[in-house]
């Protein structure tokens, strides 16, 4: 059963939140962060992307960059840009999809998801109560571990899902009907972000006790941050000769959303060549295992599981998997990302390793099908393959079975904003 606790969040004053908040560290590069921060000394990028305070070209992994993060974090607190709450509490964080110009979110405008910002237990990560569905890379773990160590804080939350719960839904809906502490629209994507404080002792107790009835939490996004936060917590426990188990470092910050509210977008593929085949030869080979139907020049989106969209030489095609080529009892093999990798990318195009093959690239569904078409029409790529999105139920089933998702399988949107709440470890 899940163990969580409230905590004394470190937050921007209400009037400063829009100057402080930022996108998460891993969705943009150093130069994009430098441009977005501009001359705003309060931008959270100075803490989570501190290389922007150095000359262009400075490695984000340089020791001086980590030290600068800690220096800036201290400055933010000294200047009152981040202030610690006087009491332990939970927070409700809502994200509403706006009228985004990005094609992958068509039809989702106005959809809101409500998450609880909590301190999750390191022991739950270590013993599998917090379940993962992706492999992590040690170099990325170490980078985030250095960042947590030097700041002695979880500066950005991880993104969890939990099975829907009526008690939590009712509590969240009641509090979300009141005036929020923060309420702003992010400038880049047009998404609305709201935050409420849950500081009533009865509500706090209800949340804590209800989570003890939830058997598992699932990492939706932020596998490296989860691993880093948990590993640093375990390090601190080992290094403390008077360790009791209730210290703040035994917990790390997460935003937990009901699984049914989450939006998972397609994660699509573009390929440079047809492995020596002509268009006709490629389509003929596809027809051995797929029903191939031409759909014309307008973008065509897959409508169901085991249907794919192919864009080739100005034409969109529907590829519907024929009977007998998917083992529905195999939680990994039955995924569309696995089917397309096995039957199209590997068998026909000779792409064996999605992580390393230079002939393939990936386009998050947020960019829409127009981006796939643009990259093919430009001549950069020969073909594009659009997939039906993975469901949260599939992700949870895979995590429950102890399996790992194939690479580049999920794209969660909206992303969590950083700088709204920070969790100090001591």
C-alpha positions as CSV (number, residue, x, y, z in Angstrom):
1,X,0.0,0.0,0.0
2,X,1.2,3.5,-0.8
3,X,2.8,5.7,1.9
4,X,2.7,9.5,1.4
5,X,2.9,12.5,3.6
6,X,2.3,16.3,3.5
7,X,5.3,18.6,3.4
8,X,6.2,22.3,3.9
9,X,6.5,23.3,0.3
10,X,8.9,26.0,-0.9
11,X,6.9,28.2,-3.3
12,X,6.9,31.6,-5.1
13,X,4.7,34.3,-3.6
14,X,1.5,34.5,-5.5
15,X,2.4,37.8,-7.3
16,X,5.7,36.3,-8.5
17,X,4.6,32.8,-9.7
18,X,4.5,33.7,-13.4
19,X,8.0,35.1,-13.3
20,X,9.4,32.1,-11.5
21,X,7.7,29.1,-13.1
22,X,9.2,27.3,-16.1
23,X,8.9,24.3,-18.3
24,X,10.7,21.1,-17.0
25,X,14.4,20.8,-17.5
26,X,14.2,17.9,-20.0
27,X,11.8,19.3,-22.6
28,X,14.1,22.0,-23.9
29,X,17.8,22.4,-24.6
30,X,20.2,25.0,-23.0
31,X,19.8,27.6,-25.7
32,X,16.0,27.4,-25.6
33,X,16.1,27.8,-21.8
34,X,18.5,30.8,-22.2
35,X,16.1,32.4,-24.7
36,X,13.0,31.8,-22.5
37,X,14.7,33.1,-19.4
38,X,15.9,36.2,-21.2
39,X,16.7,38.9,-18.7
40,X,14.3,37.5,-16.0
41,X,16.5,36.8,-13.0
42,X,13.6,35.1,-11.3
43,X,13.2,32.4,-13.9
44,X,13.4,28.9,-12.5
45,X,15.7,28.0,-15.4
46,X,18.5,29.6,-13.4
47,X,18.2,26.6,-10.9
48,X,17.2,23.7,-13.2
49,X,19.2,24.8,-16.3
50,X,22.0,26.8,-14.6
51,X,24.3,26.5,-17.6
52,X,22.4,29.5,-19.0
53,X,24.4,31.6,-16.5
54,X,27.6,30.6,-18.3
55,X,29.0,31.3,-21.7
56,X,27.3,29.5,-24.6
57,X,28.7,26.0,-25.0
58,X,29.3,25.4,-21.3
59,X,28.5,21.7,-20.5
60,X,25.4,21.3,-18.4
61,X,27.3,18.5,-16.7
62,X,30.2,20.6,-15.6
63,X,30.7,20.7,-11.8
64,X,30.6,24.5,-11.8
65,X,27.1,24.3,-13.3
66,X,25.8,22.1,-10.4
67,X,27.4,24.5,-7.9
68,X,25.7,27.4,-9.7
69,X,22.3,25.7,-9.3
70,X,22.8,25.5,-5.5
71,X,24.0,29.1,-5.4
72,X,21.0,30.3,-7.4
73,X,18.6,28.2,-5.3
74,X,20.0,29.9,-2.1
75,X,19.6,33.3,-3.8
76,X,16.0,32.6,-4.6
77,X,15.3,31.9,-1.0
78,X,17.2,34.8,0.4
79,X,15.4,37.3,-2.0
80,X,12.0,35.8,-1.1
81,X,11.3,34.5,-4.6
82,X,10.8,31.1,-3.0
83,X,9.3,31.0,0.5
84,X,8.6,27.9,2.7
85,X,5.1,27.2,3.9
86,X,4.8,27.3,7.7
87,X,2.9,24.0,8.0
88,X,3.0,20.7,6.2
89,X,0.2,20.4,3.6
90,X,-0.8,18.8,0.3
91,X,-1.4,20.8,-2.9
92,X,-3.9,20.3,-5.7
93,X,-2.4,21.0,-9.1
94,X,-4.7,21.3,-12.2
95,X,-3.7,21.5,-15.8
96,X,-6.2,22.5,-18.5
97,X,-5.5,22.1,-22.2
98,X,-6.0,25.4,-24.0
99,X,-6.7,26.1,-27.7
100,X,-3.2,25.0,-28.6
101,X,-1.9,25.6,-32.1
102,X,-0.2,22.2,-31.9
103,X,-2.0,19.7,-34.0
104,X,-1.8,16.7,-31.6
105,X,-4.2,18.2,-29.1
106,X,-7.1,18.9,-31.5
107,X,-10.4,18.1,-29.8
108,X,-8.9,18.2,-26.3
109,X,-9.3,21.9,-25.6
110,X,-10.8,22.5,-22.1
111,X,-9.8,19.1,-20.7
112,X,-8.6,19.4,-17.1
113,X,-6.6,16.9,-15.0
114,X,-6.3,17.3,-11.2
115,X,-3.3,16.0,-9.4
116,X,-2.3,15.8,-5.7
117,X,1.2,17.1,-4.9
118,X,2.6,14.8,-2.2
119,X,5.8,13.5,-0.6
120,X,6.1,9.9,-1.8
121,X,8.1,7.3,0.2
122,X,11.6,6.3,-0.9
123,X,10.9,2.8,0.5
124,X,7.9,2.5,-1.8
125,X,10.1,3.1,-4.8
126,X,12.7,0.6,-3.5
127,X,10.2,-2.2,-2.8
128,X,8.0,-1.8,-5.9
129,X,4.9,-0.1,-4.6
130,X,5.9,2.7,-7.0
131,X,5.9,0.9,-10.3
132,X,7.9,1.8,-13.4
133,X,7.5,0.9,-17.0
134,X,10.7,2.3,-18.6
135,X,14.4,1.5,-18.3
136,X,16.6,4.2,-16.9
137,X,20.1,5.1,-18.0
138,X,22.7,5.4,-15.3
139,X,24.3,8.6,-16.7
140,X,20.9,10.4,-16.6
141,X,20.3,9.1,-13.1
142,X,23.6,10.4,-12.0
143,X,23.0,13.8,-13.4
144,X,19.7,14.2,-11.5
145,X,21.3,12.7,-8.4
146,X,24.0,15.4,-8.5
147,X,21.3,18.0,-8.8
148,X,19.3,16.7,-5.9
149,X,22.4,16.3,-3.7
150,X,23.8,19.8,-4.3
151,X,20.5,21.5,-3.7
152,X,19.3,19.1,-0.9
153,X,15.9,19.3,-2.5
154,X,13.5,17.9,-5.1
155,X,13.2,20.9,-7.3
156,X,10.9,19.3,-9.9
157,X,8.1,16.8,-9.2
158,X,7.7,13.5,-10.8
159,X,4.5,12.5,-12.5
160,X,2.5,9.5,-11.0
161,X,-0.8,7.9,-11.8
162,X,-3.0,6.0,-9.4
163,X,-6.2,3.9,-9.8
164,X,-9.2,6.2,-9.6
165,X,-10.6,6.7,-6.1
166,X,-14.0,8.2,-5.3
167,X,-12.9,9.6,-1.9
168,X,-10.0,11.5,-3.4
169,X,-12.1,12.6,-6.4
170,X,-14.7,14.1,-4.1
171,X,-12.2,15.9,-1.9
172,X,-10.3,17.3,-4.9
173,X,-13.5,18.5,-6.6
174,X,-14.7,20.2,-3.4
175,X,-11.4,22.1,-2.9
176,X,-11.0,22.9,-6.6
177,X,-14.3,24.7,-6.5
178,X,-12.7,27.4,-4.3
179,X,-10.3,30.2,-5.2
180,X,-6.9,28.8,-6.3
181,X,-3.6,30.1,-4.9
182,X,-2.1,30.2,-8.4
183,X,-4.0,30.6,-11.7
184,X,-2.1,31.4,-14.9
185,X,-1.8,30.5,-18.5
186,X,1.7,29.4,-19.7
187,X,3.0,31.5,-22.5
188,X,4.5,28.7,-24.7
189,X,1.7,26.2,-25.0
190,X,-1.4,28.1,-23.8
191,X,-2.2,25.6,-21.0
192,X,-3.8,26.8,-17.8
193,X,-2.2,25.9,-14.5
194,X,-3.8,26.2,-11.1
195,X,-2.7,25.3,-7.6
196,X,-4.7,25.0,-4.4
197,X,-3.4,24.6,-0.8
198,X,-4.8,21.7,1.2
199,X,-4.1,22.8,4.7
200,X,-7.1,21.6,6.6
201,X,-6.1,18.9,9.1
202,X,-9.1,16.8,8.3
203,X,-8.5,16.9,4.6
204,X,-4.8,16.2,5.1
205,X,-5.6,13.1,7.2
206,X,-8.2,11.9,4.6
207,X,-5.6,12.1,1.8
208,X,-2.9,10.3,3.8
209,X,-5.2,7.5,5.0
210,X,-6.9,7.0,1.6
211,X,-3.5,6.5,-0.1
212,X,-2.9,3.6,2.3
213,X,-5.8,1.8,0.6
214,X,-4.2,2.3,-2.9
215,X,-2.0,-0.7,-3.6
216,X,0.4,0.8,-6.2
217,X,1.4,4.1,-7.7
218,X,2.7,4.2,-11.3
219,X,5.4,6.4,-12.8
220,X,3.8,8.1,-15.8
221,X,6.6,10.5,-16.6
222,X,9.9,11.1,-14.9
223,X,11.6,7.8,-14.4
224,X,15.1,9.3,-14.1
225,X,13.9,11.9,-11.6
226,X,12.2,9.2,-9.6
227,X,15.2,7.0,-9.5
228,X,17.5,9.9,-8.6
229,X,15.3,11.2,-5.8
230,X,14.9,7.7,-4.3
231,X,18.6,6.9,-4.6
232,X,19.7,10.1,-2.9
233,X,17.2,9.5,-0.1
234,X,18.6,6.0,0.4
235,X,22.1,7.5,0.4
236,X,21.2,10.0,3.1
237,X,19.6,7.3,5.2
238,X,22.8,5.2,5.0
239,X,25.0,8.2,5.8
240,X,23.0,9.2,8.9
241,X,24.1,7.4,12.1
242,X,20.9,8.5,13.9
243,X,18.6,7.6,11.0
244,X,15.0,7.2,12.3
245,X,13.0,6.7,9.1
246,X,10.8,9.8,9.4
247,X,13.3,12.3,8.1
248,X,12.3,14.4,5.1
249,X,14.9,12.8,2.9
250,X,12.9,9.6,3.1
251,X,10.4,11.2,0.8
252,X,10.4,12.8,-2.6
253,X,8.0,15.1,-4.4
254,X,5.4,13.7,-6.8
255,X,2.2,14.9,-8.5
256,X,-0.3,12.0,-8.4
257,X,-3.2,12.0,-11.0
258,X,-6.2,9.6,-11.3
259,X,-5.3,7.3,-14.2
260,X,-8.5,8.0,-16.1
261,X,-7.8,11.7,-16.4
262,X,-4.4,11.4,-18.1
263,X,-3.8,12.2,-21.8
264,X,-1.3,10.0,-23.6
265,X,-0.5,11.1,-27.1
266,X,0.8,9.0,-30.0
267,X,4.6,8.8,-30.4
268,X,5.3,8.5,-34.1
269,X,8.1,7.5,-36.4
270,X,9.8,8.9,-39.5
271,X,12.2,6.8,-41.6
272,X,14.9,8.0,-44.1
273,X,14.6,5.2,-46.7
274,X,12.7,2.0,-47.6
275,X,15.7,-0.3,-47.2
276,X,16.3,-0.5,-51.0
277,X,12.6,-1.1,-51.9
278,X,10.5,0.9,-54.3
279,X,7.2,2.3,-53.0
280,X,5.3,-0.5,-54.7
281,X,7.5,-3.3,-53.4
282,X,7.2,-1.9,-49.8
283,X,3.4,-1.7,-50.0
284,X,3.2,-5.2,-51.4
285,X,5.2,-6.6,-48.6
286,X,3.1,-4.7,-46.1
287,X,0.0,-6.3,-47.5
288,X,1.2,-9.7,-46.4
289,X,0.3,-8.8,-42.8
290,X,-1.8,-5.7,-43.0
291,X,-4.9,-4.6,-44.9
292,X,-3.5,-1.6,-46.8
293,X,-6.0,1.1,-47.9
294,X,-5.1,4.4,-49.6
295,X,-6.7,7.4,-47.8
296,X,-5.7,10.3,-50.0
297,X,-3.5,13.4,-49.4
298,X,-5.2,14.6,-46.2
299,X,-3.6,13.4,-42.9
300,X,-5.2,10.2,-41.6
301,X,-5.1,9.3,-37.9
302,X,-5.4,5.7,-36.7
303,X,-8.8,5.1,-35.2
304,X,-8.2,2.0,-33.1
305,X,-5.6,-0.4,-31.7
306,X,-3.6,-2.4,-34.4
307,X,-4.4,0.3,-37.0
308,X,-1.5,2.4,-38.3
309,X,-1.2,5.4,-40.6
310,X,1.5,5.4,-43.3
311,X,2.5,8.5,-45.2
312,X,4.5,7.8,-48.3
313,X,5.0,9.9,-51.5
314,X,2.2,12.3,-50.8
315,X,-0.4,9.6,-49.9
316,X,-1.7,8.6,-46.5
317,X,-2.6,4.9,-46.0
318,X,-4.4,2.9,-43.3
319,X,-2.6,-0.3,-42.2
320,X,-4.9,-2.6,-40.4
321,X,-3.2,-5.7,-38.8
322,X,-4.6,-9.0,-40.1
323,X,-5.8,-11.7,-37.8
324,X,-3.1,-13.9,-36.2
325,X,-0.2,-11.5,-36.1
326,X,-0.8,-10.2,-32.5
327,X,-0.7,-12.3,-29.4
328,X,-3.1,-10.5,-27.1
329,X,-2.0,-12.5,-24.1
330,X,1.5,-10.9,-24.4
331,X,1.3,-7.4,-22.7
332,X,4.4,-6.2,-24.6
333,X,4.1,-8.0,-27.9
334,X,0.5,-6.9,-28.4
335,X,1.4,-3.2,-28.1
336,X,1.2,-1.3,-31.4
337,X,4.7,0.1,-30.8
338,X,6.0,-3.5,-30.6
339,X,4.0,-4.7,-33.6
340,X,5.2,-1.9,-35.8
341,X,8.8,-2.3,-34.6
342,X,8.7,-6.1,-35.3
343,X,6.7,-6.3,-38.5
344,X,7.6,-3.1,-40.3
345,X,10.7,-1.4,-38.9
346,X,12.7,-4.6,-38.3
347,X,11.4,-7.2,-40.8
348,X,10.9,-4.9,-43.8
349,X,13.2,-1.9,-43.1
350,X,16.0,-3.5,-41.3
351,X,15.9,-1.2,-38.3
352,X,16.8,-3.4,-35.3
353,X,17.6,-0.9,-32.5
354,X,15.3,2.1,-32.1
355,X,17.7,3.7,-29.7
356,X,20.7,3.8,-31.9
357,X,19.7,3.5,-35.6
358,X,20.3,6.8,-37.4
359,X,17.7,6.0,-40.1
360,X,14.8,6.6,-37.8
361,X,13.6,9.6,-35.8
362,X,10.6,10.1,-33.5
363,X,7.9,12.8,-33.3
364,X,5.8,13.3,-30.3
365,X,2.1,13.4,-31.0
366,X,1.9,17.0,-29.7
367,X,3.3,18.1,-33.0
368,X,0.5,16.5,-34.9
369,X,0.3,14.6,-38.2
370,X,1.2,17.7,-40.2
371,X,4.7,17.5,-38.8
372,X,5.1,14.0,-40.1
373,X,3.9,15.1,-43.5
374,X,6.2,18.1,-43.5
375,X,9.3,16.0,-42.8
376,X,8.5,13.6,-45.6
377,X,7.5,16.3,-48.1
378,X,10.7,18.2,-47.4
379,X,12.8,15.2,-48.6
380,X,14.4,14.7,-45.2
381,X,12.5,11.5,-44.6
382,X,11.0,8.9,-47.0
383,X,8.1,7.7,-44.9
384,X,6.2,8.4,-41.7
385,X,4.3,5.9,-39.5
386,X,1.6,7.2,-37.0
387,X,0.5,4.9,-34.1
388,X,-2.6,4.7,-32.0
389,X,-1.7,6.0,-28.5
390,X,-0.9,3.6,-25.7
391,X,-3.6,3.6,-23.0
392,X,-2.9,4.1,-19.3
393,X,-4.5,0.7,-18.7
394,X,-1.8,-0.9,-20.9
395,X,0.9,0.9,-19.1
396,X,-0.4,-0.2,-15.7
397,X,-0.8,-3.8,-16.9
398,X,2.8,-3.8,-18.1
399,X,4.1,-2.3,-14.9
400,X,2.0,-4.9,-12.9
401,X,3.5,-7.7,-15.0
402,X,7.1,-6.5,-14.2
403,X,7.7,-5.8,-17.9
404,X,9.3,-2.7,-19.5
405,X,7.7,-0.7,-22.3
406,X,9.6,-0.5,-25.6
407,X,11.5,2.8,-26.2
408,X,9.6,5.9,-27.5
409,X,6.2,4.4,-26.7
410,X,4.5,7.1,-24.6
411,X,4.1,10.9,-24.7
412,X,2.2,12.5,-21.8
413,X,0.8,15.9,-22.2
414,X,0.5,18.5,-20.6
415,X,3.9,18.5,-18.9
416,X,4.2,19.6,-15.3
417,X,5.4,23.1,-14.8
418,X,8.5,23.5,-12.6
419,X,8.9,26.1,-9.8
420,X,5.4,25.9,-8.4
421,X,6.5,23.8,-5.4
422,X,9.8,22.6,-4.2
423,X,10.4,19.8,-1.6
424,X,13.4,20.4,0.7
425,X,15.1,17.3,2.1
426,X,16.1,18.7,5.4
